[in-house]
Amino acid sequence: MLKVTTVNVNGLRAAARKGYVEWLAATEADVVCLQEVRAEAHQLADEVREPEGWYTVYAPAAAKGRAGVALLTRREPERVRIGFGVEEFENSGRYVEADLPGVTVASLYLPSGEVGTERQDEKERFMAAFLPYLKELRERAAADGREVLVCGDWNIAHQEADLKNWRGNRKNSGFLPEEREWLTRVFDAADGGYRDVVREQHPEVAGPYSWWSYRGRAFDNDSGWRIDYAVATPGLADRALKAEVERAATHDERWSDHAPVTVTFER
């Protein structure tokens, strides 16, 4: 089996104080993809920075206290790449990938955006630059006999089933028509060529949601968004056995506003 977990930790130092360390010690995942680390490696406690039994790679953002992605792998990667070759985003702490036997696994933190602001412009520039890279990565991997798995916080709910209050969010970043169309292109066999593994394992149901606002009673009411995806090339997607959201039992037991999303593949 190959088990991969992705989670936006909403600040790794804070998550470590709330339960992340204990969760990591208990997980059976082979690879863990982290987003919104919001720290450089030297700012992390030793047991967080280099947990026993894991190889780690961090890609912090040049802007202090923002973004940041990381990969934790049980096996030492054959190759690591930070960024995807576009200068604006090379040091933005939004993408890191590692080659493992037969598969390239990546951790992605796509910008969140806000309609009418520079943040939304940045998100649109990122999407425009990232889709061509996804295609290039898929083609390069296929030539090498490898599969690809891009996990992370994509900050887009693709379909109405991917967020509870879709009617009230049609004009908000994360559910804009142009964002959803871009994600459709990622999943189009004739375009991006990737597949949404979690949705394939949970067809025609609401969610399973992976992010809930800390405001109000969103978590208790399961008023969430499914924005954390495991996006795979077809050969790997065909080997998916299970996808689950590790939702905390209670609001107080959460160590992030996101829940870990774990996918298990047959090797």
Buried (B, 14 or more C-beta within 10 A) or exposed (E): EBBBBBBBBBBBBBBBEBBBBEBBEEBEBBBBBBBBBBBBBEBBEEEBBBBEEBBBBBBBBEEEEBBBBBBBBBEEBEEBBBBBEBEEBBBBBBBBBBBBEBBBBBBBBBBBBBEEEEBBEBBBBBBEBBBEBBBEBBEEBBEEEBBBBBBBBBBBBBBBBBBBEBEEBEEBBBBBEEBBEBBEBBBEEEEBBBBBBBBBBBEEEBBBBBBBEEEEEBBEEBBBBBBBBBBBBBBBBBBBEEBBBEBBEEEEEBBBBBBBBBBBBEE
